[in-house]
Each structure stands twice: as structure tokens, then as C-alpha cells.
Amino acid sequence: MTGPCAPERRERFAVTVAALVAAVAFICAPVARAADDVAARQVELKKGDKIIFFGDSLTQLAGQDAPKQHVTKGYVRLVRETLNEKHKDKGIEVDWVATGGHTIPDLLKRLEKDVLAKKPTIVVIQIGCNDARRLPKDTFKTGLEELIDKLQKEKIRVVLCSLTSVGEKHDGTNKDDPNLDAFAEVARGIAKAKDVPLNDLRKAFVEYWKKNNPENKGSGFLTYDGNHWNDTGHKFVAEQMLKKFK
């Protein structure tokens, strides 16, 4: 480009490119914010709501307040008592459906009889530690998507939790950490894609260990065996669950 007008043309071109970049950023920003918001989003409780926590041994033991030598009060009861106190006028019911060892295909099998039959208005899905050690990631992903689709088809509001732990070392050196992190990322992606609130328990657990487990031990902080929650763990999980309701 030559001649006296060349600098002016270059300046106009630069301004045009800058404006285009700014416009694209403006358009994309709400999408990015919406994706990030699933972890901050809450479910507004309504009069007569019935919440079911749906999962594996972690929720089963929470509902049973067990094992007694490690657990005084499970997170299900802690959530129930707190919501009943905070929302006395709403008559909120809190229940659980869970079996030790279950994975996402098991949850799909029992959905109709054990969950939908109880007519919940809100279902909190807490699953993944067993899946990450037994199932292909794609099986977990497609199964979790199907489960959420079936719940939403029944007009049930969904809260999705990421999995927690099999070992409490905070630096990623627990044996199963690579799979656990990969499956937690799947849950995060599904929450964004399905536009449902995310309770990112995996992230919360890791942050807790970094603050409270300076010696990087494998258990004894939120769990009694690296996986199943102790009293401190149930209180912590209850706090995370309660953050999802308003």
C-alpha cells in the first residue's frame, strides 16, 4: 500500500478489526458467564417441595446416619433439619434413595420405581466415585445426560453434584485422582450443557484439603477411609448442599 492515503487506510483497518473483536467478545461474554453461573446458581424452594438425594453409598450412609462409630448425623438429616427450621412455612420434605456400590446405570434402572413414584419436585444427583473406577467415561456421560433428561421431562428440578474422593491427598497423588478429576469435569460439562445448578463437591473437597491437610494424608479429614464421610465430612457436604437452595 503506497501513497499519501496509506496510513489513513491502515488506521481505518485497525479500527475496524478492533471493533469486530470487541463485538465478538460482547456477544460471547453472556454465554461464558452463563456457563460459569451453574456453580453459583440456586434452586428457589417453593411450598410443598419434596427433595430427593439420589446416589450411592455416600448418600445411603447419610440417610442411615451410619456407620455409627464415624457418623452422628448424616448430611440428609442435617439438610432436612436446617430447611425445616429456615422454611417453616413451606413444608419442605427431604428424602433419599441410594444404594452402596451403585453407578449411573443403576440409578437409571431404579428411577421409575424408586424416585419418580415418590413425586419429587427436586432431585439432587450425587454419584460418580464408583463410576470413575468401573465405567468408561462415555458410559457415565451418556447415562448422566439421560438421567437428567428423564427428570426434566417430568418437570423435576435437578441439582447435579460432582463426585468427591477416593483418598484425601490434596496434590492429585491419590491412585484414582486422574479418573476422578476426569469424571468431575464430565459432570461440570453436563451441568453447563443441561443448564442445571452444579454443586461442585470435588472442587470444594480439594480446596478444603489444601487448607486443612498440610501433611497430605490419605484420610481422616472429611472421610474415615478416604471415600466415606465422617461427621466433619457430612457437616461439610450439608453446607455445600444447603448453598444450592434459597
KOLVO-684188 format. One record per residue (C-alpha): residue number from 1; residue in one letter; x, y, z. Coordinates in Angstrom, 2 decimals, always signed. Layout:
  pos  code       px       py       pz
  NUM     A        X        Y        Z
...
***
This chain:
  pos  code       px       py       pz
    1     M    +0.00    +0.00    +0.00
    2     T    +1.55    +3.29    -1.10
    3     G    +0.61    +6.92    -1.48
    4     P    -0.43    +9.60    +0.94
    5     C    -3.63    +7.77    +1.97
    6     A    -1.88    +4.55    +3.10
    7     P    -1.51    +5.50    +6.81
    8     E    -5.14    +6.57    +6.96
    9     R    -6.28    +3.29    +5.39
   10     R    -4.17    +1.27    +7.79
   11     E    -5.65    +3.20   +10.72
   12     R    -9.21    +2.62    +9.47
   13     F    -8.46    -1.10    +9.02
   14     A    -7.05    -1.36   +12.56
   15     V   -10.12    +0.38   +13.99
   16     T   -12.42    -1.96   +12.04
   17     V   -10.60    -5.08   +13.30
   18     A   -10.66    -3.79   +16.89
   19     A   -14.38    -3.10   +16.64
   20     L   -15.01    -6.59   +15.24
   21     V   -13.04    -8.23   +18.06
   22     A   -14.92    -6.18   +20.64
   23     A   -18.27    -7.14   +19.10
   24     V   -17.42   -10.85   +19.15
   25     A   -16.29   -10.59   +22.78
   26     F   -19.53    -8.80   +23.69
   27     I   -21.63   -11.49   +22.04
   28     C   -19.69   -14.37   +23.62
   29     A   -19.45   -12.91   +27.11
   30     P   -23.03   -13.76   +28.18
   31     V   -22.51   -17.36   +27.04
   32     A   -19.32   -17.64   +29.09
   33     R   -20.99   -16.08   +32.10
   34     A   -23.97   -18.45   +31.79
   35     A   -21.61   -21.42   +31.72
   36     D   -19.80   -20.22   +34.83
   37     D   -23.04   -19.46   +36.65
   38     V   -24.15   -23.10   +37.02
   39     A   -21.84   -23.47   +40.03
   40     A   -23.31   -20.35   +41.65
   41     R   -26.93   -20.99   +40.73
   42     Q   -29.50   -21.86   +43.39
   43     V   -32.90   -23.54   +43.41
   44     E   -35.68   -21.44   +44.87
   45     L   -37.71   -23.52   +47.29
   46     K   -41.50   -23.47   +46.98
   47     K   -44.23   -24.51   +49.37
   48     G   -44.63   -28.29   +49.38
   49     D   -41.34   -29.05   +47.64
   50     K   -40.05   -32.59   +48.01
   51     I   -36.30   -33.07   +47.66
   52     I   -34.73   -36.47   +46.98
   53     F   -30.99   -37.05   +47.24
   54     F   -30.21   -39.76   +44.71
   55     G   -26.92   -41.62   +44.78
   56     D   -24.62   -44.35   +46.06
   57     S   -23.20   -45.44   +49.44
   58     L   -22.30   -41.87   +50.40
   59     T   -25.96   -40.86   +50.37
   60     Q   -27.15   -44.24   +51.70
   61     L   -24.93   -43.85   +54.77
   62     A   -26.03   -40.24   +55.08
   63     G   -29.65   -41.31   +55.20
   64     Q   -28.88   -44.05   +57.73
   65     D   -26.57   -41.88   +59.88
   66     A   -24.04   -44.69   +59.58
   67     P   -21.63   -46.23   +60.40
   68     K   -22.36   -45.23   +63.99
   69     Q   -18.70   -45.20   +65.05
   70     H   -17.97   -42.50   +62.48
   71     V   -21.25   -40.68   +61.86
   72     T   -23.52   -38.97   +64.38
   73     K   -25.77   -37.24   +61.88
   74     G   -25.67   -37.69   +58.10
   75     Y   -25.94   -34.85   +55.61
   76     V   -29.51   -35.79   +54.64
   77     R   -30.77   -35.22   +58.18
   78     L   -28.67   -32.08   +58.55
   79     V   -30.20   -30.64   +55.37
   80     R   -33.72   -31.68   +56.40
   81     E   -33.46   -30.10   +59.84
   82     T   -31.93   -26.89   +58.51
   83     L   -34.52   -26.42   +55.76
   84     N   -37.40   -27.21   +58.12
   85     E   -36.10   -24.57   +60.53
   86     K   -35.34   -21.99   +57.85
   87     H   -38.53   -22.51   +55.83
   88     K   -41.09   -23.50   +58.47
   89     D   -43.98   -22.22   +56.35
   90     K   -43.08   -24.22   +53.24
   91     G   -43.42   -27.80   +54.49
   92     I   -40.30   -28.98   +52.70
   93     E   -39.80   -32.78   +52.60
   94     V   -36.32   -34.27   +52.31
   95     D   -35.76   -37.94   +51.43
   96     W   -33.02   -40.11   +49.96
   97     V   -32.76   -43.00   +47.50
   98     A   -29.33   -44.61   +47.40
   99     T   -27.53   -47.97   +47.48
  100     G   -23.89   -48.72   +48.14
  101     G   -21.85   -49.57   +45.06
  102     H   -24.29   -48.04   +42.59
  103     T   -23.27   -46.33   +39.38
  104     I   -25.19   -44.23   +36.87
  105     P   -26.71   -47.27   +35.06
  106     D   -28.08   -48.45   +38.42
  107     L   -29.68   -45.07   +39.03
  108     L   -31.35   -45.23   +35.63
  109     K   -32.74   -48.70   +36.39
  110     R   -34.36   -47.64   +39.64
  111     L   -35.52   -44.18   +38.55
  112     E   -39.15   -45.00   +37.75
  113     K   -39.97   -47.20   +40.73
  114     D   -37.86   -45.64   +43.46
  115     V   -37.71   -41.96   +42.55
  116     L   -40.43   -40.84   +40.15
  117     A   -43.03   -42.83   +42.07
  118     K   -42.35   -40.61   +45.10
  119     K   -43.26   -37.49   +43.10
  120     P   -40.24   -35.34   +43.98
  121     T   -40.07   -31.75   +42.80
  122     I   -36.28   -31.54   +43.20
  123     V   -33.69   -34.30   +42.73
  124     V   -30.07   -33.89   +43.76
  125     I   -27.84   -36.35   +41.88
  126     Q   -24.81   -37.41   +43.92
  127     I   -22.86   -40.07   +42.02
  128     G   -19.51   -40.79   +40.39
  129     C   -16.85   -42.34   +42.64
  130     N   -17.86   -45.89   +41.71
  131     D   -18.35   -44.91   +38.06
  132     A   -14.86   -43.44   +37.80
  133     R   -13.34   -46.74   +38.92
  134     R   -15.56   -49.09   +36.89
  135     L   -17.11   -47.48   +33.84
  136     P   -15.91   -45.89   +30.61
  137     K   -16.21   -42.13   +30.73
  138     D   -18.61   -42.11   +27.77
  139     T   -20.97   -44.50   +29.57
  140     F   -21.02   -42.16   +32.55
  141     K   -21.62   -39.13   +30.34
  142     T   -24.46   -40.55   +28.26
  143     G   -26.10   -42.13   +31.31
  144     L   -25.98   -38.91   +33.31
  145     E   -27.40   -36.96   +30.39
  146     E   -30.22   -39.50   +30.04
  147     L   -30.99   -39.34   +33.75
  148     I   -31.24   -35.56   +33.73
  149     D   -33.38   -35.62   +30.58
  150     K   -35.83   -38.04   +32.19
  151     L   -36.09   -35.97   +35.35
  152     Q   -36.58   -32.73   +33.44
  153     K   -39.22   -34.38   +31.26
  154     E   -41.22   -34.84   +34.47
  155     K   -40.72   -31.14   +35.33
  156     I   -38.40   -32.06   +38.20
  157     R   -35.73   -29.52   +39.03
  158     V   -32.25   -31.04   +39.12
  159     V   -29.10   -30.23   +41.07
  160     L   -26.01   -32.11   +39.87
  161     C   -23.06   -32.84   +42.17
  162     S   -19.56   -33.63   +41.06
  163     L   -18.00   -36.67   +42.77
  164     T   -15.83   -36.37   +45.85
  165     S   -12.86   -38.58   +46.76
  166     V   -11.08   -41.90   +46.98
  167     G    -8.19   -40.65   +49.08
  168     E    -7.76   -37.20   +50.63
  169     K    -4.29   -36.18   +49.46
  170     H    -4.64   -32.68   +48.05
  171     D    -1.90   -32.79   +45.40
  172     G    -3.51   -35.21   +42.94
  173     T    -1.43   -38.23   +44.02
  174     N    -4.27   -40.46   +45.22
  175     K    -4.32   -43.51   +42.96
  176     D    -7.71   -42.77   +41.41
  177     D    -7.33   -38.99   +41.11
  178     P    -6.83   -38.89   +37.31
  179     N   -10.14   -40.68   +36.70
  180     L   -11.94   -38.81   +39.46
  181     D   -10.86   -35.47   +38.02
  182     A   -11.86   -36.52   +34.51
  183     F   -15.31   -37.66   +35.65
  184     A   -15.78   -34.50   +37.71
  185     E   -15.06   -32.49   +34.56
  186     V   -17.71   -34.51   +32.71
  187     A   -20.26   -33.56   +35.36
  188     R   -19.29   -29.90   +35.08
  189     G   -19.73   -30.00   +31.32
  190     I   -23.12   -31.68   +31.57
  191     A   -24.33   -29.13   +34.13
  192     K   -23.46   -26.37   +31.66
  193     A   -24.98   -28.18   +28.69
  194     K   -28.20   -29.06   +30.54
  195     D   -28.29   -25.69   +32.32
  196     V   -28.72   -27.16   +35.80
  197     P   -27.20   -25.94   +39.09
  198     L   -23.87   -27.59   +39.87
  199     N   -22.74   -28.50   +43.38
  200     D   -19.03   -28.89   +42.65
  201     L   -18.18   -31.10   +45.62
  202     R   -14.92   -32.25   +44.04
  203     K   -13.62   -28.69   +43.87
  204     A   -14.84   -27.92   +47.40
  205     F   -13.16   -31.05   +48.81
  206     V    -9.80   -30.29   +47.18
  207     E    -9.88   -26.72   +48.47
  208     Y   -10.69   -28.00   +51.97
  209     W    -7.76   -30.44   +51.94
  210     K    -5.32   -27.78   +50.80
  211     K    -6.27   -25.70   +53.85
  212     N    -6.68   -28.46   +56.42
  213     N    -4.41   -31.35   +55.38
  214     P    -0.90   -29.85   +55.37
  215     E    +0.75   -33.26   +55.80
  216     N    -1.13   -34.57   +52.74
  217     K    -2.56   -37.62   +54.50
  218     G    -4.87   -40.03   +52.71
  219     S    -7.82   -39.88   +55.12
  220     G    -9.11   -38.58   +58.43
  221     F   -10.32   -35.14   +57.40
  222     L   -13.66   -35.32   +55.57
  223     T   -13.61   -39.14   +55.41
  224     Y   -12.71   -42.04   +57.68
  225     D   -11.32   -44.18   +54.82
  226     G   -10.59   -41.76   +52.01
  227     N   -14.03   -42.21   +50.46
  228     H   -16.86   -42.41   +53.02
  229     W   -17.59   -39.27   +55.01
  230     N   -17.09   -38.86   +58.75
  231     D   -19.01   -36.37   +60.91
  232     T   -16.91   -33.47   +59.65
  233     G   -17.48   -34.61   +56.08
  234     H   -21.24   -34.83   +56.49
  235     K   -21.37   -31.36   +58.01
  236     F   -19.24   -30.05   +55.15
  237     V   -21.37   -31.74   +52.48
  238     A   -24.55   -30.48   +54.16
  239     E   -23.17   -26.94   +53.99
  240     Q   -22.43   -27.34   +50.28
  241     M   -25.90   -28.81   +49.63
  242     L   -27.66   -26.03   +51.54
  243     K   -25.88   -23.41   +49.42
  244     K   -27.87   -24.69   +46.43
  245     F   -31.25   -23.76   +47.95
  246     K   -32.80   -20.40   +48.66
***
